[in-house]
Amino acid sequence: MTEAVLYETKGQVAVITINQPDRRNALGVAVRQGLWDAWDRFEKDDAAKVAILTGAGDKAFCAGGDLKEMSASAMRVPPRDFLPVIGDNIHVSKPTIAAINGVAYAGGFLIAQMCDLCVAADHATFSITEVKVGRGAPWATPLIHMLPQRVMMEILLTGDPVPAQRLYELGYINRVVPLADLMDAALALASRIAGNAPLTVKASRRAVQFATDMGRAAALEAARAAFDTVYLSEDAQEGPTAFAEKRAPVWKGR
């Protein structure tokens, strides 16, 4: 694992940290490769049930692409494998949480957006700055499921930063906390998820994805099929049994 991106585990939670605070954790080549490696490692790590993505330092979660690198390479349309984007060019089957420790601009907004949940420090700001530098943000399309249309339009057309508190009020962020409490809050949320029945967590996550990818009827049908495995599992019997016996359930994931 490159030092540009760190991977560590805390119990059942993997913490992936972009580790170039002196460069505002920009998405240079070393960071991009490190993220590919980290997500692959998380997906293959059976002991890790939830991942937290964050940045080092207190200024930036990720300031986006390395514009100097882009200028030097005369980059035009970024290739599909430029950056790992969950749900687009990389498959991650387990829940992910973005822990935003500072600015999340451009590509930084993207990698926060791709995570399932988001916890932010109270000084954090978000911005899709591409309009200010003549680049593009086709990846922002799924925001229509996360923000009101006119708010999304303003973010895309102005490129102006939006405070974490405002996005919390709009439902885009799950928690806003002081910076000193950020990782504790993210770990607490991750641990609550990791302690739940794994098959139900996986199917619930898929049901949300179905709802954003399909029409209502198709999503309902797909969700019913996804939960058949849950209902027929050993864990589906263990949960009620543990409740009746007044003990914590022992999940087997089968």
PyMOL commands that set and color helices and strands:
alter all, ss='L'
color gray80, all
select helices_A, chain A and resi 21-23+29-44+67-73+107-113+130-133+138-145+149-158+164-169+179-194+198-213+216-231+234-244
alter helices_A, ss='H'
color red, helices_A
select strands_A, chain A and resi 5-10+13-18+50-55+60-62+96-100+103-105+117-121+125-127+162-163+175-177
alter strands_A, ss='S'
color yellow, strands_A
deselect
rebuild
show_as cartoon
